[in-house]
């Protein structure tokens, strides 16, 4: 049925001619015709993550699916990757011989190239620079449309800024391909402006904002294994990595009483964290809950009295970051204590949903938590402000921009 519709644009044009007096609040005439032509066209979305906690990519795939396209999401499966939750589109996770380093990226890009090349597709959707090369080459070879979604300033990641040779390779790749792209998305205004300064390209900003979130059934603290009487502080998400203030937050717990720090997620900082906990005998004050599916993770967040996001401006990538956790805290009604980074500060001060630290150090973090713990009325005001902010800062509003952008990409003649 869908295949038939996609070839009958004239039929729908006649319908609009005969019923022109009717109004269509969801789709304009042009959008409706484009929607019909997109039905069941194949789109392949690729990313280097294991998909489990990559909510931006999941939301993108859901939009593409809701637009009537046949979506295939490709990621990777690591040795410790949890089972992928059920989705309304198929996902393929590649088992690779290497999990990090140059050989990982080489294997990933080679595997992606041949998978993309021999799959039927009308649209390729590349997430981040580490999947762009195979997508770009296949789009050139097959004439498929290409959308590039840059989740960060990839070449300014802290893993690269002190490895100039590796950084130079990625930067050369970006300089080669980026100016040739026509449909580019990124996550905030600061990164969009930076890319415009570098490559004279306009980017669409689609922020990492969750759906308007409501927990249907909130588990108790006892069921989740959370201390019942302490002031609860949380750091959550898939990127619990070095130089994001997590080490300082752990050490801050030495000077706090009646406070528990919950770490819900995983990342390369966790071995360091476990060593700090052991060295400083903080087993009763710092609880590690590991990676959890999004809905389960948000159960922990909803119980927290304060959410921390403590990235330090170690690079432009961190300086301009706007982590998912900022909006996760907002939607869970959890006030935020954040480091002074431009995009994070803008959201917090605009909506009055938290407090800003001028310094990321154990002493400063401990002092701020102690001060906020002693101001329950302020926290209640910030909690209510979170609820109000979530009414507008949600994916339902943000996705409309993405839908329009996809329509534009599918009707545009170039890459």
C-alpha positions, 0 to 999 in steps of 0.5 A, spaced: 500 500 500 505 504 501 509 503 495 503 504 491 502 511 494 509 513 493 508 513 486 501 516 486 503 524 487 498 526 481 492 522 485 493 526 491 494 533 487 487 531 484 485 531 491 487 537 493 485 541 487 478 538 489 478 539 496 482 546 496 477 549 501 479 544 507 484 546 511 490 541 514 493 543 520 498 538 520 501 538 513 501 543 508 500 541 501 508 541 500 509 537 506 503 532 505 506 531 498 513 530 500 511 525 506 507 521 501 513 520 496 518 519 503 513 513 505 518 506 505 524 510 503 530 506 506 534 511 511 540 508 514 543 511 520 550 510 523 553 511 529 559 509 533 556 508 540 553 501 542 546 505 542 543 503 549 544 510 552 544 514 545 538 518 546 539 523 541 540 518 535 534 514 538 529 520 537 532 521 530 530 514 528 523 515 531 522 521 527 524 518 521 520 512 522 514 517 524 515 520 517 514 513 514 521 512 512 524 505 513 529 506 518 535 501 519 540 504 525 547 501 525 552 501 531 556 497 535 556 492 540 562 492 545 563 486 550 559 489 556 554 492 552 547 491 555 541 488 551 538 493 547 531 495 549 525 494 544 524 499 538 519 501 533 525 500 528 530 495 526 537 496 529 544 492 527 550 492 532 556 490 529 561 486 533 568 488 532 575 485 533 577 492 536 574 496 541 578 503 541 584 506 538 586 507 530 584 499 529 577 500 532 576 506 527 579 503 521 575 497 522 568 501 524 569 505 517 571 499 513 565 495 515 560 501 515 562 502 508 561 496 505 554 495 509 552 502 506 554 501 499 550 494 498 544 496 502 538 499 498 537 507 501 535 513 499 538 517 505 544 516 509 544 519 516 551 520 519 552 521 527 559 524 528 565 525 525 567 518 526 562 515 521 562 521 516 567 518 511 564 512 509 557 515 509 560 521 505 563 516 500 557 512 499 553 518 498 557 520 492 558 513 489 550 512 489 547 518 489 544 517 496 542 524 500 546 525 506 545 528 513 550 529 518 549 530 525 555 533 529 554 531 536 560 535 539 566 539 536 569 532 535 576 534 533 576 538 540 575 532 544 579 532 550 582 525 548 585 529 542 587 535 544 594 533 547 595 528 541 596 532 536 598 527 530 591 524 531 587 530 532 591 532 525 588 526 522 581 527 524 581 535 522 584 533 515 578 529 514 573 534 517 576 539 513 576 535 506 568 533 507 565 538 511 565 544 506 562 539 501 556 538 505 549 541 505 545 538 510 548 539 517 545 539 524 549 540 531 547 540 538 547 548 540 548 555 538 556 555 540 558 549 536 554 552 530 557 558 530 564 555 531 563 551 525 560 557 521 566 561 523 571 555 520 567 553 514 562 558 512 557 553 513 550 554 516 548 549 521 541 547 524 541 547 531 537 541 534 538 540 542 539 534 546 532 535 549 528 529 552 521 528 551 516 531 556 518 526 561 513 523 566 514 517 570 508 512 570 510 508 576 516 511 581 520 505 584 521 506 592 528 508 594 528 501 597 527 498 591 532 502 587 537 500 593 538 508 594 539 511 602 532 513 604 534 518 609 540 522 606 541 528 601 541 525 595 546 528 589 547 524 582 551 524 576 548 520 571 549 519 563 553 515 558 559 519 559 562 519 566 569 520 563 575 524 566 576 531 566 568 532 567 568 534 575 567 527 577 573 525 581 572 532 584 565 530 586 567 524 589 573 527 593 568 533 596 564 527 599 569 527 605 567 533 607 560 532 607 555 528 612 548 526 611 549 526 603 550 520 598 553 521 591 550 516 586 553 515 580 548 512 575 552 510 568 559 509 566 565 511 562 573 512 562 573 515 569 570 509 573 576 506 574 579 512 577 573 513 581 573 506 584 580 507 586 578 514 590 573 511 593 577 505 596 583 510 598 578 515 602 574 510 605 568 513 601 564 506 600 558 509 604 558 516 601 559 514 594 554 509 590 555 506 583 549 503 580 552 502 573 549 503 566 541 503 566 536 503 561 534 511 560 527 509 564 530 506 569 536 511 570 531 517 570 528 513 576 534 514 580 534 522 578 527 523 580 529 521 587 535 526 587 535 532 591 541 535 586 544 533 580 551 535 578 554 537 571 561 539 572 564 539 566 571 543 565 573 548 560 579 543 558 577 544 551 572 548 546 568 541 546 567 542 553 567 549 553 561 549 549 558 542 551 550 542 553 550 535 556 543 531 556 543 530 563 542 538 564 535 536 561 534 530 564 535 533 571 530 538 568 525 533 566 526 529 573 524 535 577 531 535 580 535 542 581 542 543 578 549 545 580 553 546 574 560 548 572 560 555 569 560 553 561 556 558 557 551 553 554 549 550 561 549 557 564 544 560 559 539 554 560 540 554 568 539 562 569 534 563 563 529 558 567 532 559 574 533 551 575 539 551 579 546 554 581 553 555 578 559 554 581 565 558 579 570 553 581 570 545 580 574 543 586 572 538 592 572 544 597 567 548 592 563 543 590 562 541 598 561 548 600 555 549 595 552 542 596 552 544 604 549 551 602 544 548 598 542 542 603 541 548 608 536 551 603 530 547 602 525 553 600 530 555 594 531 547 592 523 547 592 523 553 588 528 550 583 524 544 583 518 547 581 522 552 575 524 545 573 517 543 572 515 549 568 521 549 564 520 542 561 513 544 559 517 548 553 524 545 553 522 538 550 523 534 544 516 535 542 517 542 540 524 541 538 522 535 533 518 540 529 525 543 526 528 536 525 522 534 521 522 540 516 529 539 515 529 532 513 523 534 508 528 539 505 534 534 505 529 529 501 527 534 496 534 538 495 538 536 489 545 536 492 548 532 498 
